[in-house]
Amino acid sequence: GMAVKTLIEMYSMEFKHPFKSMGLGDSKNDFEMLKVVDQPIIIRKKDGNFVHLEGIRNLYITQNAGPAGWAEAIFKFVKNQ
């Protein structure tokens, strides 16, 4: 999470304006990353289950699993920009 937060701050300073960030994950070790991005996304597992993480604002959970879930998330995020 700290590395992602630092990267977001560096890009904001470099390009002189804020931008929206997105993080995609499918396990508990993604928690810290998902807490610091603007659009946190959880990708479902092949069996349809997903990791339950509490305390993350604006969390989106994909309907699709694996690569189809990643594509779903990217298209949704870009479409809303």
N, C-alpha and C positions, 0 to 999 in steps of 0.2 A: 503494500500500500504506500509506503513512504517513497519508494522509487517512482511509482506512477504519479504521485502527487508532485514530486520534484520535476518530473518530465513535463507535466501539465504547466507548471509554473514557468519552466524554461521556455516552452513554446509560446506562452502568453507574452513573456518579455521579448522574445526574439521577433515576434510578428506584431507586437504593439497593440494587441487586442485579445480579449478572451475568446475562447472557442469552446465548443461542446465536446466532451469526451465520452467514450463508450468502452465498457469492459464486458467481456463475455467469459463465463466460467461454468464449470459443471461439478465442482467439488468444494469441500469446506476450506481447502487451502486458498481459494479465490476470494474469501470473505474480505480481507483487508483491501484488496484491489477494488472490489465492487463497492465498498463504502466510499471511495474517494472520487469515483467517476460520476459524470452527470447522468448517464444512462446505463445502469447496471442490468445485465441480462444473464439469466441462468438458462443453460441449454439442457434439455431433457436427455436422459440416458436412452439407450436403445429399447429398453423395456417400458418406457413411458414415465418412469419415476424421475424425480429430480431432487437435488439436495435442498433442504429447507434451511434457509439462513434468516434469522431474525434481525431486525434493526437496520435494514437497508432501505433507504427511501427510493421511491420511483422504480422499484424492481419489476422487471418484465420477465416472465417465464415463457419460453417458447412452447408452441403447440407441437412442433416437430422435434425429432431427436437428431443427434450427430450433425453431419454436414448440412442436412436440410434445415436443422434448427439454426445453425450459423447463418445460412442464406436468408432465412426468415427474419432473423434479427437485423442483419445488415440492411435488407430492403426496407424494413419498417423504420429503422433509424434514419436512413438517407431520405426516404419518402417524406418524413416529417420535418425535414430541414428546409 
